[in-house]
Amino acid sequence: MTNPSTVARPYKIFMDGFLASFADKPTEQRLDGRRIENGRVIHAGNHYVDEPFIVKADDGAWVCSLTIGDWQEADRSQRTTIRRSLDQGRTWSEPVDIEPAEGPEGSKAVLLKVPGGRIYAFYIYNTDNLREVAGDNPPYETGLCTRVDSLGDFVFKYSDDHGRAWSARRYVIPMRTFEIDAENPYQGRIRFGMNSAIPCVLGKAAYVPFTKVGRFGEGLFSRSEGVLFKSDNILTERDPDKITWETLPAGRIGLRAPEGGGPIAEEHSFAPLSDGTLHCVFRTIAGWSAVAYSRDGGYTWTEPDYMRYADGRRVKCPRSATFAWKCRNGQYLYWFHNHGGPRFRERIARNSHYSFENRNPVWLAGGVEVDGPDGRRIQWSQPEIALYTDDPIVRISYPDLLEDDGRYFVTETNKDTGRIHELDPVMLEGLWRQFDLADVAEDGLVLEVNDAAGTEAPMPWLPDFCVLDERFADYRARQTRQGFSLDFWVRLESLAAGQLIVDNRADDGRGFWIHTTDQGTLEIALCDGMTENRWACDPNLIEAGQLHHAGLVIDGGPHVITFVIDGAVCDGGETRQFGWGRFSPHLQSPKGGPTLRLGPNLDGAIPKLRLYDRALRNTEVIGNWRAGL
């Protein structure tokens, strides 16, 4: 390949002019901080990198634990590793193994820093070095499971030098036997489990989450539930042998999925509220996240229910890490993947391994505390896309949140590389303000039309999605990471299919248009002459004779189309697994003809329409809706 830096300048000048002659205005490439490849690498180079959990040490270093292995997940070389950074993740020290690669598996360490600076690492350790255990039959032909990284003792080591060195001895946390242990193939003599969620502190006690596993079977774990290890003295006790532990909740049953939600309840994430309540969210295979509250420090819990947005809709999530964090400002952030529901359950009934798929993109919701009938609870906003990668099959998961110097950073892994990313503070503030935001977005507004039905307007410039990259002799594609948005109020007197809201198609079919479908929905179509993509809003949202607000965000970063109808981000409802849709990275441009036709055959009215030359945040669309006409 020709090195672009060696290309003669006269040739470059010629090519710049040659390429510019094909565009009325070139589209600049936007550096999208949501794309995971633009983050800072913590660890790469092993075949398996997982669970980059992080704390800030008292010497200012970021201390990150990772589970790594020299082959695939659960390989015998799997161990816990620590790395430090003194420059906010730009560079990292060489890894220090808490457990050696040649020893039994030590997996999925989570970190807790206590007053005085000591850092604890908690992880599952295959103490007896078992090589196989009994599994359900089927799916295992022999009835034996050879994955042995989720069994043994729950242990900890500690560091008194800010993560550089760790205690030679590991300490076992006593684990009370629950019903799920007694009913496993070994009647609890061997215990199965894992930990993949972050410790938290409430008052003078620390809590470390743990997932108890009942059996190995279809979809790896075929039964699971959550418990907490509570220590009343770990925050102050220096002698690790004197640290006390309780297994919560009281009784012999952990936190399970809601009634009818299936046998899986995993990776419980706990957050303390201002009145001493503990909030817990966890993954299920029901198609929705589950939530429970404890008002007595974890001993008893409300009956688990499905997590809901402030408008009452259930929060969709597959069988993936779903974590909630409390921020220093007293607000909350929630990590999930925004798809699921009944259609998800139908798919995993046919193929249980599908339950782990589709962890890209990552969505964040914002939470604020409100009064409930028996104490404080968290009210959750509509979500925004926070991270993505271009390959939709790649998974992004197992995050941790770190606040440093007033900035918000989040870790993640795609199982191959662990990274850390700074989150956009404007997006975060928008999530927390979303409940009462009533401002019209002005940035990027290129067209606003009142009483638009039956009118025409000159078509403003919109960015291309994909352009030639003149830096290379083969003129490969360069994604601009740009997009556009439409925001309009519409009243349809009938839901007959084929009514056009907007249409900017050229004679050859290039452009975009929004129309009604035979499903009673609004659909956008985009065509560049070679590639055509379509996506519709959720069914049953548009009613004849009613005034509705619709926002469409066409985001050229993750190549996602999102509808927001009457202030609600479409999530697929009961009829679709996904409320958002992807468009092709090969779709070059939304540009069509020079005229935008507005409602040319509409049986109804468009009181107001706005066009933006950028992808709005969902929060901005909601603000436009709340602002009214």
VEXDREN-2710 file (C-alpha; in Angstrom, 1 decimal):
% VEXDREN-2710
k/r/px/py/pz
1/MET/0.0/0.0/0.0
2/THR/1.2/3.5/-0.8
3/ASN/2.1/5.5/2.3
4/PRO/-0.1/8.6/2.1
5/SER/2.7/10.7/3.6
6/THR/4.9/10.0/0.5
7/VAL/2.3/11.0/-2.1
8/ALA/3.5/14.0/-4.1
9/ARG/1.7/17.2/-3.2
10/PRO/0.7/18.1/-6.9
11/TYR/-1.1/14.7/-7.1
12/LYS/-2.9/15.3/-3.8
13/ILE/-4.0/18.8/-4.9
14/PHE/-5.3/17.3/-8.1
15/MET/-7.2/14.6/-6.3
16/ASP/-8.7/16.9/-3.7
17/GLY/-10.1/19.0/-6.5
18/PHE/-11.2/16.0/-8.5
19/LEU/-13.1/14.5/-5.6
20/ALA/-14.6/17.8/-4.5
21/SER/-16.1/18.2/-8.0
22/PHE/-18.6/15.4/-7.1
23/ALA/-20.0/17.1/-4.0
24/ASP/-21.7/20.4/-3.3
25/LYS/-20.1/20.5/0.1
26/PRO/-17.7/17.9/1.4
27/THR/-18.7/16.0/4.6
28/GLU/-16.2/16.1/7.4
29/GLN/-15.4/13.0/9.3
30/ARG/-16.4/13.2/13.0
31/LEU/-14.4/11.6/15.6
32/ASP/-17.0/9.6/17.5
33/GLY/-16.0/8.9/21.1
34/ARG/-18.7/6.3/21.3
35/ARG/-16.9/4.0/19.0
36/ILE/-14.9/1.6/21.2
37/GLU/-11.9/1.6/19.0
38/ASN/-11.5/5.3/19.9
39/GLY/-11.1/4.4/23.6
40/ARG/-7.8/3.8/25.5
41/VAL/-6.6/0.2/25.6
42/ILE/-6.1/-1.3/29.0
43/HIS/-5.1/-4.8/28.0
44/ALA/-4.8/-6.7/24.7
45/GLY/-2.7/-9.5/23.3
46/ASN/-4.1/-12.5/25.1
47/HIS/-6.8/-14.5/23.5
48/TYR/-9.2/-13.7/26.3
49/VAL/-9.7/-10.5/28.2
50/ASP/-12.6/-9.9/30.4
51/GLU/-14.2/-7.8/33.2
52/PRO/-12.0/-4.7/33.5
53/PHE/-13.1/-3.5/36.9
54/ILE/-11.4/-0.4/38.2
55/VAL/-10.8/1.8/41.3
56/LYS/-8.7/4.9/41.9
57/ALA/-5.9/4.2/44.5
58/ASP/-4.9/6.7/47.1
59/ASP/-1.7/7.5/45.2
60/GLY/-3.8/8.7/42.2
61/ALA/-3.3/5.5/40.1
62/TRP/-6.1/3.8/38.3
63/VAL/-6.0/0.1/39.4
64/CYS/-7.8/-2.3/37.0
65/SER/-8.4/-6.0/37.5
66/LEU/-8.9/-8.2/34.4
67/THR/-9.5/-11.8/33.9
68/ILE/-7.3/-13.1/31.1
69/GLY/-6.4/-16.4/29.5
70/ASP/-4.1/-17.6/26.8
71/TRP/-6.9/-19.2/24.8
72/GLN/-10.7/-19.0/25.0
73/GLU/-12.8/-18.1/28.0
74/ALA/-12.5/-20.9/30.7
75/ASP/-9.2/-22.1/29.4
76/ARG/-7.0/-23.6/32.2
77/SER/-4.7/-20.6/31.9
78/GLN/-7.5/-18.2/33.0
79/ARG/-6.3/-16.0/35.9
80/THR/-6.9/-12.6/37.6
81/THR/-4.5/-9.8/36.6
82/ILE/-3.9/-6.2/37.9
83/ARG/-2.6/-3.2/35.9
84/ARG/-2.0/0.4/37.0
85/SER/-2.2/3.7/35.2
86/LEU/-0.9/7.0/36.4
87/ASP/-2.1/9.0/33.4
88/GLN/-5.8/8.3/33.2
89/GLY/-5.5/5.2/31.1
90/ARG/-3.2/6.4/28.4
91/THR/-0.4/4.0/29.5
92/TRP/-0.5/1.0/31.8
93/SER/2.0/-0.9/33.9
94/GLU/2.9/-4.5/33.1
95/PRO/0.3/-6.9/34.4
96/VAL/0.7/-8.5/37.8
97/ASP/-1.0/-11.9/38.2
98/ILE/-2.9/-12.3/41.4
99/GLU/-3.1/-16.0/40.6
100/PRO/-0.6/-17.6/38.4
101/ALA/-1.5/-19.0/34.9
102/GLU/-0.2/-22.5/35.8
103/GLY/-2.4/-22.8/38.9
104/PRO/-6.1/-23.5/39.2
105/GLU/-8.5/-21.0/37.6
106/GLY/-8.9/-17.7/39.4
107/SER/-11.6/-15.7/37.7
108/LYS/-13.5/-12.4/37.5
109/ALA/-12.0/-10.3/40.3
110/VAL/-13.9/-7.3/41.6
111/LEU/-12.2/-4.5/43.6
112/LEU/-13.0/-2.7/46.8
113/LYS/-10.9/0.2/48.2
114/VAL/-11.5/0.9/51.8
115/PRO/-10.5/3.9/54.0
116/GLY/-6.8/3.8/54.7
117/GLY/-6.1/2.8/51.0
118/ARG/-6.1/-1.0/51.1
119/ILE/-7.6/-2.6/48.0
120/TYR/-9.3/-5.9/48.1
121/ALA/-9.8/-8.2/45.1
122/PHE/-12.6/-10.8/45.4
123/TYR/-12.8/-13.7/43.0
124/ILE/-13.9/-17.3/42.5
125/TYR/-11.1/-19.9/42.8
126/ASN/-11.1/-23.5/41.7
127/THR/-9.4/-24.5/45.0
128/ASP/-9.6/-28.3/44.5
129/ASN/-8.4/-28.0/40.9
130/LEU/-11.4/-30.0/39.6
131/ARG/-11.3/-30.8/35.8
132/GLU/-14.9/-31.8/35.4
133/VAL/-18.2/-31.7/37.2
134/ALA/-21.6/-33.1/36.7
135/GLY/-23.8/-31.3/34.2
136/ASP/-27.4/-31.7/32.9
137/ASN/-27.9/-34.5/30.5
138/PRO/-28.8/-33.3/27.9
139/PRO/-27.0/-31.1/26.8
140/TYR/-23.8/-32.8/27.8
141/GLU/-23.5/-36.2/26.1
142/THR/-21.5/-37.6/29.0
143/GLY/-23.3/-35.6/31.7
144/LEU/-20.0/-34.0/32.5
145/CYS/-19.1/-30.3/32.2
146/THR/-15.4/-29.4/31.7
147/ARG/-15.9/-25.7/32.3
148/VAL/-14.5/-25.3/35.8
149/ASP/-14.0/-21.5/36.2
150/SER/-17.3/-21.0/38.0
151/LEU/-16.9/-23.2/41.0
152/GLY/-14.9/-23.6/44.2
153/ASP/-14.3/-21.0/46.9
154/PHE/-15.1/-17.3/46.9
155/VAL/-11.8/-15.7/48.1
156/PHE/-10.0/-12.4/48.4
157/LYS/-6.4/-11.1/48.4
158/TYR/-5.4/-7.5/49.3
159/SER/-2.9/-4.9/48.4
160/ASP/-1.4/-2.3/50.8
161/ASP/0.7/-0.6/48.1
162/HIS/-2.0/0.7/45.7
163/GLY/-2.2/-2.4/43.6
164/ARG/1.5/-3.1/42.9
165/ALA/1.8/-6.3/45.0
166/TRP/-0.8/-8.6/46.5
167/SER/-1.0/-10.8/49.6
168/ALA/0.6/-14.2/49.2
169/ARG/-2.2/-15.8/51.0
170/ARG/-5.8/-15.9/49.8
171/TYR/-8.6/-15.8/52.3
172/VAL/-11.8/-17.8/51.9
173/ILE/-15.1/-16.1/52.5
174/PRO/-17.5/-18.4/54.4
175/MET/-20.5/-19.1/52.2
176/ARG/-23.8/-20.1/53.8
177/THR/-25.6/-23.0/52.1
178/PHE/-28.7/-22.1/50.2
179/GLU/-31.4/-24.2/48.7
180/ILE/-29.8/-23.9/45.3
181/ASP/-26.6/-25.3/46.6
182/ALA/-28.2/-28.2/48.4
183/GLU/-30.1/-29.2/45.2
184/ASN/-27.0/-29.2/43.0
185/PRO/-25.5/-32.6/41.9
186/TYR/-23.2/-32.6/44.9
187/GLN/-25.8/-31.5/47.5
188/GLY/-23.6/-28.4/48.2
189/ARG/-20.3/-30.2/48.9
190/ILE/-19.1/-28.5/45.7
191/ARG/-20.5/-25.1/45.1
192/PHE/-21.0/-23.4/41.8
193/GLY/-21.0/-19.7/41.2
194/MET/-19.4/-16.5/39.9
195/ASN/-19.1/-12.8/40.6
196/SER/-19.4/-10.2/37.9
197/ALA/-20.7/-7.1/39.8
198/ILE/-19.1/-4.4/41.8
199/PRO/-18.9/-4.2/45.7
200/CYS/-20.7/-1.3/47.3
201/VAL/-20.7/0.5/50.7
202/LEU/-23.8/1.3/52.7
203/GLY/-23.1/3.0/56.1
204/LYS/-20.3/1.2/57.9
205/ALA/-20.8/-2.1/56.0
206/ALA/-19.5/-3.3/52.6
207/TYR/-21.3/-5.7/50.3
208/VAL/-19.9/-8.0/47.7
209/PRO/-22.3/-9.5/45.1
210/PHE/-22.2/-13.2/44.1
211/THR/-24.2/-15.3/41.8
212/LYS/-25.0/-18.8/43.0
213/VAL/-25.3/-21.4/40.2
214/GLY/-27.4/-24.5/40.6
215/ARG/-26.5/-26.5/37.5
216/PHE/-24.5/-26.5/34.3
217/GLY/-26.7/-27.1/31.3
218/GLU/-28.3/-25.5/28.3
219/GLY/-26.9/-22.0/27.9
220/LEU/-24.1/-22.8/30.3
221/PHE/-25.9/-22.1/33.6
222/SER/-29.3/-23.6/33.8
223/ARG/-30.2/-22.2/37.2
224/SER/-28.9/-19.2/39.1
225/GLU/-29.8/-16.6/41.8
226/GLY/-28.1/-13.7/43.6
227/VAL/-26.7/-13.3/47.1
228/LEU/-24.6/-10.7/49.0
229/PHE/-21.7/-11.1/51.3
230/LYS/-21.9/-8.4/53.9
231/SER/-19.0/-7.4/56.2
232/ASP/-19.6/-5.0/59.1
233/ASN/-15.9/-4.5/59.8
234/ILE/-13.9/-4.8/56.5
235/LEU/-13.8/-1.0/56.2
236/THR/-11.7/-0.6/59.4
237/GLU/-10.3/-4.1/60.3
238/ARG/-6.7/-4.5/59.3
239/ASP/-6.3/-8.2/60.2
240/PRO/-8.0/-10.2/57.3
241/ASP/-8.5/-13.2/59.6
242/LYS/-10.8/-11.0/61.8
243/ILE/-13.0/-9.8/59.0
244/THR/-16.6/-11.0/59.5
245/TRP/-19.0/-12.1/56.8
246/GLU/-22.7/-12.8/56.5
247/THR/-24.5/-14.3/53.4
248/LEU/-27.6/-12.4/52.6
249/PRO/-30.6/-12.4/52.1
250/ALA/-31.9/-14.1/55.2
251/GLY/-33.3/-17.6/54.6
252/ARG/-32.2/-20.1/52.0
253/ILE/-33.4/-18.4/48.8
254/GLY/-31.5/-15.7/46.9
255/LEU/-32.7/-13.1/44.5
256/ARG/-34.5/-14.9/41.7
257/ALA/-36.2/-13.8/38.5
258/PRO/-39.8/-12.5/38.8
259/GLU/-42.6/-15.1/38.8
260/GLY/-42.7/-16.8/35.4
261/GLY/-39.3/-15.2/34.4
262/GLY/-37.4/-18.4/34.1
263/PRO/-34.6/-20.1/36.2
264/ILE/-31.9/-17.5/35.5
265/ALA/-31.0/-14.5/37.7
266/GLU/-27.4/-13.4/37.4
267/GLU/-24.8/-10.7/37.9
268/HIS/-26.8/-8.7/40.5
269/SER/-25.7/-5.1/40.6
270/PHE/-26.3/-3.2/43.9
271/ALA/-26.4/0.6/44.5
272/PRO/-27.1/2.4/47.8
273/LEU/-29.8/5.1/48.0
274/SER/-29.7/8.2/50.1
275/ASP/-32.2/6.8/52.7
276/GLY/-30.2/3.6/53.3
277/THR/-32.2/1.5/50.7
278/LEU/-30.3/-1.0/48.5
279/HIS/-31.3/-1.1/44.9
280/CYS/-30.5/-4.3/42.9
281/VAL/-30.8/-4.9/39.1
282/PHE/-29.9/-8.1/37.4
283/ARG/-30.2/-10.0/34.2
284/THR/-32.8/-12.7/33.4
285/ILE/-33.8/-14.7/30.3
286/ALA/-37.3/-13.2/30.3
287/GLY/-36.3/-10.4/28.0
288/TRP/-36.4/-7.7/30.6
289/SER/-34.1/-6.6/33.5
290/ALA/-35.3/-7.4/37.0
291/VAL/-35.1/-5.1/40.0
292/ALA/-35.6/-5.4/43.8
293/TYR/-35.2/-3.1/46.8
294/SER/-34.1/-3.8/50.4
295/ARG/-35.0/-1.5/53.2
296/ASP/-33.1/-3.3/55.9
297/GLY/-29.5/-3.6/54.6
298/GLY/-30.0/-6.7/52.4
299/TYR/-31.7/-9.1/54.8
300/THR/-35.1/-9.0/53.1
301/TRP/-36.1/-7.8/49.7
302/THR/-39.2/-6.7/47.8
303/GLU/-40.5/-9.3/45.4
304/PRO/-38.4/-9.0/42.3
305/ASP/-40.2/-7.2/39.4
306/TYR/-39.2/-6.1/36.0
307/MET/-37.3/-2.8/35.8
308/ARG/-39.3/0.1/34.3
309/TYR/-38.7/3.5/32.8
310/ALA/-40.4/6.5/34.4
311/ASP/-43.3/6.1/31.9
312/GLY/-44.0/2.5/33.2
313/ARG/-42.7/0.5/30.3
314/ARG/-40.5/-2.5/31.1
315/VAL/-36.7/-2.1/30.4
316/LYS/-35.7/-4.7/27.8
317/CYS/-32.4/-6.5/28.1
318/PRO/-31.0/-9.9/26.9
319/ARG/-28.8/-12.2/29.1
320/SER/-26.0/-9.7/29.4
321/ALA/-24.4/-7.6/32.1
322/THR/-26.8/-4.9/33.3
323/PHE/-25.2/-2.7/35.9
324/ALA/-26.4/0.4/37.8
325/TRP/-23.9/2.8/39.4
326/LYS/-24.4/5.6/41.9
327/CYS/-22.5/8.7/40.9
328/ARG/-21.0/11.3/43.3
329/ASN/-23.7/13.8/42.4
330/GLY/-26.3/11.5/43.8
331/GLN/-27.6/10.5/40.4
332/TYR/-27.4/7.0/38.7
333/LEU/-26.3/5.5/35.5
334/TYR/-27.6/2.2/34.0
335/TRP/-25.8/0.1/31.4
336/PHE/-27.9/-2.3/29.2
337/HIS/-28.6/-3.3/25.6
338/ASN/-32.1/-2.2/24.9
339/HIS/-33.8/-5.2/23.3
340/GLY/-35.6/-8.2/24.4
341/GLY/-39.2/-8.9/25.4
342/PRO/-41.4/-11.8/24.2
343/ARG/-39.8/-12.1/20.8
344/PHE/-36.4/-12.5/22.5
345/ARG/-37.8/-15.3/24.7
346/GLU/-39.2/-17.0/21.5
347/ARG/-35.8/-17.0/19.9
348/ILE/-33.9/-18.3/22.9
349/ALA/-36.5/-21.1/23.2
350/ARG/-35.2/-22.3/19.8
351/ASN/-31.5/-21.7/20.6
352/SER/-30.5/-20.9/24.2
353/HIS/-27.0/-19.7/23.2
354/TYR/-28.7/-16.8/21.4
355/SER/-29.5/-15.3/24.8
356/PHE/-26.0/-14.0/25.1
357/GLU/-25.9/-12.3/21.7
358/ASN/-26.5/-8.7/20.6
359/ARG/-24.5/-6.7/23.1
360/ASN/-23.7/-3.9/20.6
361/PRO/-24.5/-1.1/20.9
362/VAL/-24.4/-0.2/24.6
363/TRP/-27.2/2.1/25.9
364/LEU/-27.2/4.2/29.1
365/ALA/-30.2/5.4/31.1
366/GLY/-30.0/8.1/33.8
367/GLY/-31.6/7.7/37.2
368/VAL/-32.7/10.1/39.8
369/GLU/-34.2/9.3/43.3
370/VAL/-37.9/9.8/44.0
371/ASP/-40.2/9.0/46.8
372/GLY/-41.9/5.6/46.7
373/PRO/-44.6/4.2/48.9
374/ASP/-42.1/2.7/51.3
375/GLY/-38.9/4.6/50.7
376/ARG/-36.8/6.0/48.0
377/ARG/-36.6/4.4/44.6
378/ILE/-34.9/5.2/41.3
379/GLN/-36.7/6.8/38.4
380/TRP/-35.1/5.9/35.0
381/SER/-34.9/8.0/31.9
382/GLN/-35.2/6.9/28.3
383/PRO/-31.8/5.7/26.9
384/GLU/-29.0/7.0/24.7
385/ILE/-26.4/5.0/22.7
386/ALA/-23.1/5.2/24.7
387/LEU/-20.8/2.8/22.9
388/TYR/-20.7/0.7/19.8
389/THR/-18.4/-1.0/17.3
390/ASP/-19.0/-1.4/13.6
391/ASP/-19.3/-5.2/13.6
392/PRO/-22.8/-5.9/15.0
393/ILE/-21.9/-9.4/16.1
394/VAL/-19.1/-8.2/18.4
395/ARG/-20.2/-8.1/22.0
396/ILE/-19.4/-5.2/24.4
397/SER/-19.9/-5.9/28.1
398/TYR/-18.7/-6.2/31.7
399/PRO/-18.2/-2.5/32.4
400/ASP/-17.2/-0.4/35.4
401/LEU/-17.7/3.3/36.1
402/LEU/-14.9/5.5/37.4
403/GLU/-15.2/9.2/38.3
404/ASP/-12.0/11.2/38.3
405/ASP/-11.4/14.9/38.4
406/GLY/-15.1/15.6/37.6
407/ARG/-15.1/13.4/34.6
408/TYR/-16.9/10.0/33.9
409/PHE/-15.0/7.0/32.5
410/VAL/-16.4/3.6/31.7
411/THR/-14.5/0.4/31.0
412/GLU/-15.6/-2.5/28.8
413/THR/-14.4/-5.6/27.0
414/ASN/-15.2/-7.3/23.7
415/LYS/-13.6/-10.4/25.3
416/ASP/-10.5/-9.7/23.2
417/THR/-9.5/-6.2/24.3
418/GLY/-10.2/-4.2/27.5
419/ARG/-10.7/-0.5/27.1
420/ILE/-11.7/2.6/29.0
421/HIS/-13.7/5.5/27.5
422/GLU/-14.6/9.0/28.7
423/LEU/-18.4/9.6/28.6
424/ASP/-19.9/12.7/27.1
425/PRO/-20.9/14.9/30.0
426/VAL/-23.5/16.7/27.9
427/MET/-25.2/13.3/27.2
428/LEU/-25.1/12.4/30.9
429/GLU/-26.5/15.7/32.1
430/GLY/-29.3/15.4/29.5
431/LEU/-30.2/11.9/30.8
432/TRP/-30.5/13.3/34.4
433/ARG/-32.5/16.4/33.2
434/GLN/-34.7/14.4/30.7
435/PHE/-37.7/14.2/33.1
436/ASP/-38.6/17.9/32.8
437/LEU/-36.6/19.1/29.8
438/ALA/-38.9/21.2/27.6
439/ASP/-36.5/23.1/25.3
440/VAL/-36.4/22.9/21.5
441/ALA/-33.0/21.9/20.2
442/GLU/-31.4/24.6/18.1
443/ASP/-28.0/23.2/17.2
444/GLY/-28.0/21.8/13.7
445/LEU/-31.5/23.0/12.9
446/VAL/-31.5/23.7/9.1
447/LEU/-35.2/23.8/8.3
448/GLU/-38.4/24.6/10.3
449/VAL/-41.8/24.7/8.6
450/ASN/-45.2/25.5/10.1
451/ASP/-48.4/24.1/8.5
452/ALA/-46.3/22.0/6.3
453/ALA/-48.8/19.6/4.6
454/GLY/-49.1/20.3/0.9
455/THR/-46.1/22.6/0.7
456/GLU/-42.5/22.3/-0.6
457/ALA/-39.2/23.7/0.7
458/PRO/-35.7/23.9/-0.8
459/MET/-33.8/20.9/0.4
460/PRO/-31.0/21.9/2.9
461/TRP/-27.6/20.3/2.7
462/LEU/-27.3/17.0/4.7
463/PRO/-24.1/15.1/5.4
464/ASP/-23.0/12.0/3.6
465/PHE/-22.6/8.8/5.6
466/CYS/-19.8/7.3/3.6
467/VAL/-17.3/9.1/1.3
468/LEU/-14.1/8.3/-0.7
469/ASP/-11.0/8.4/1.4
470/GLU/-8.5/10.4/-0.8
471/ARG/-5.7/9.5/1.5
472/PHE/-5.4/6.1/-0.2
473/ALA/-4.9/5.2/-3.8
474/ASP/-7.8/2.7/-3.8
475/TYR/-10.3/5.4/-2.6
476/ARG/-11.7/3.1/0.0
477/ALA/-14.7/4.1/2.0
478/ARG/-14.5/6.5/4.9
479/GLN/-17.3/6.6/7.4
480/THR/-18.1/10.2/8.3
481/ARG/-19.9/9.2/11.6
482/GLN/-22.5/11.9/10.8
483/GLY/-26.3/11.7/10.5
484/PHE/-29.5/13.7/10.5
485/SER/-32.8/14.0/12.3
486/LEU/-36.4/14.8/11.6
487/ASP/-38.8/16.1/14.2
488/PHE/-42.5/16.8/13.4
489/TRP/-46.0/17.0/14.7
490/VAL/-48.6/15.1/12.5
491/ARG/-52.3/14.4/12.6
492/LEU/-53.5/11.6/10.3
493/GLU/-57.2/11.5/9.6
494/SER/-56.8/7.9/8.4
495/LEU/-54.0/5.4/8.7
496/ALA/-54.2/4.3/5.0
497/ALA/-50.8/3.1/3.7
498/GLY/-48.8/5.2/1.3
499/GLN/-49.3/8.7/2.7
500/LEU/-46.1/10.7/2.5
501/ILE/-45.0/12.9/5.4
502/VAL/-41.8/14.0/3.7
503/ASP/-40.2/13.1/0.3
504/ASN/-36.9/14.4/-1.2
505/ARG/-36.4/11.7/-3.8
506/ALA/-34.8/12.6/-7.1
507/ASP/-36.0/11.2/-10.4
508/ASP/-33.7/8.2/-10.1
509/GLY/-35.0/7.2/-6.6
510/ARG/-32.1/8.6/-4.5
511/GLY/-33.1/10.3/-1.3
512/PHE/-35.3/9.6/1.7
513/TRP/-39.0/9.6/2.4
514/ILE/-41.3/8.9/5.3
515/HIS/-44.7/7.3/4.7
516/THR/-47.5/5.3/6.4
517/THR/-47.5/1.6/6.1
518/ASP/-50.2/-1.1/6.0
519/GLN/-49.3/-1.9/9.7
520/GLY/-50.4/1.6/10.8
521/THR/-46.9/2.7/11.4
522/LEU/-44.6/5.5/10.1
523/GLU/-41.6/4.2/8.1
524/ILE/-38.5/5.9/6.8
525/ALA/-36.7/4.7/3.7
526/LEU/-33.3/5.8/2.5
527/CYS/-31.8/5.1/-0.9
528/ASP/-28.5/6.2/-2.5
529/GLY/-29.3/4.5/-5.9
530/MET/-27.6/1.3/-5.0
531/THR/-28.6/0.6/-1.4
532/GLU/-32.0/1.0/0.2
533/ASN/-32.8/0.7/3.9
534/ARG/-36.1/1.0/5.8
535/TRP/-37.2/1.1/9.4
536/ALA/-40.6/1.7/11.0
537/CYS/-41.8/2.8/14.4
538/ASP/-43.4/0.4/16.8
539/PRO/-47.0/-0.7/15.9
540/ASN/-50.1/0.6/17.8
541/LEU/-48.6/4.0/18.6
542/ILE/-50.2/6.2/15.9
543/GLU/-54.0/6.8/16.1
544/ALA/-56.2/8.3/13.4
545/GLY/-57.4/11.7/14.3
546/GLN/-54.9/12.2/17.1
547/LEU/-52.0/14.7/17.1
548/HIS/-48.7/12.9/17.5
549/HIS/-45.1/14.0/17.8
550/ALA/-42.5/11.9/16.0
551/GLY/-38.7/12.2/16.1
552/LEU/-36.4/10.1/13.8
553/VAL/-32.7/10.0/14.5
554/ILE/-30.5/8.6/11.7
555/ASP/-27.2/8.1/13.5
556/GLY/-24.3/7.5/11.1
557/GLY/-22.0/6.5/14.0
558/PRO/-23.4/3.1/14.9
559/HIS/-25.7/3.2/11.8
560/VAL/-28.8/3.0/13.9
561/ILE/-32.3/4.5/13.2
562/THR/-34.4/5.3/16.3
563/PHE/-38.0/6.5/16.4
564/VAL/-39.2/8.5/19.3
565/ILE/-43.0/8.7/19.3
566/ASP/-44.7/11.1/21.8
567/GLY/-41.6/11.3/24.0
568/ALA/-41.1/7.5/24.1
569/VAL/-38.1/5.8/22.5
570/CYS/-39.4/2.9/20.5
571/ASP/-38.2/-0.4/22.0
572/GLY/-40.2/-2.9/20.0
573/GLY/-42.9/-3.3/22.5
574/GLU/-44.6/-6.7/22.6
575/THR/-44.3/-7.3/18.8
576/ARG/-40.6/-6.8/18.1
577/GLN/-37.3/-7.7/19.8
578/PHE/-35.7/-4.5/18.7
579/GLY/-37.3/-1.0/18.5
580/TRP/-34.3/0.4/16.8
581/GLY/-32.9/-0.7/13.5
582/ARG/-29.6/-0.7/11.6
583/PHE/-28.9/0.7/8.2
584/SER/-26.2/-0.4/6.0
585/PRO/-22.6/1.0/6.3
586/HIS/-22.6/0.9/2.5
587/LEU/-25.4/3.5/2.3
588/GLN/-23.5/6.4/1.0
589/SER/-25.8/9.4/1.4
590/PRO/-29.4/10.4/2.2
591/LYS/-29.3/13.1/-0.5
592/GLY/-32.0/13.2/-3.1
593/GLY/-33.4/16.0/-5.2
594/PRO/-33.3/19.8/-4.6
595/THR/-36.9/19.9/-3.2
596/LEU/-38.4/18.6/0.0
597/ARG/-42.1/17.8/-0.5
598/LEU/-44.1/17.8/2.7
599/GLY/-47.3/15.8/3.0
600/PRO/-48.1/15.9/-0.8
601/ASN/-50.9/13.2/-0.5
602/LEU/-51.5/13.4/3.3
603/ASP/-55.0/13.0/4.7
604/GLY/-54.2/15.2/7.6
605/ALA/-51.9/17.9/8.8
606/ILE/-48.3/18.6/9.7
607/PRO/-48.5/21.6/12.1
608/LYS/-44.7/21.7/12.4
609/LEU/-41.6/20.0/10.9
610/ARG/-38.0/20.5/11.8
611/LEU/-34.9/19.0/10.0
612/TYR/-31.5/18.8/11.6
613/ASP/-28.2/18.1/9.9
614/ARG/-26.9/16.0/12.8
615/ALA/-28.1/13.1/14.8
616/LEU/-30.0/14.4/17.8
617/ARG/-29.8/12.7/21.2
618/ASN/-33.0/11.0/22.2
619/THR/-33.2/13.4/25.1
620/GLU/-33.3/16.4/22.7
621/VAL/-36.1/14.8/20.8
622/ILE/-38.0/14.4/24.0
623/GLY/-37.3/18.0/24.9
624/ASN/-38.8/19.0/21.5
625/TRP/-41.9/16.9/22.3
626/ARG/-42.4/18.4/25.7
627/ALA/-41.9/21.9/24.4
628/GLY/-45.0/21.4/22.3
629/LEU/-46.1/23.3/19.2
END
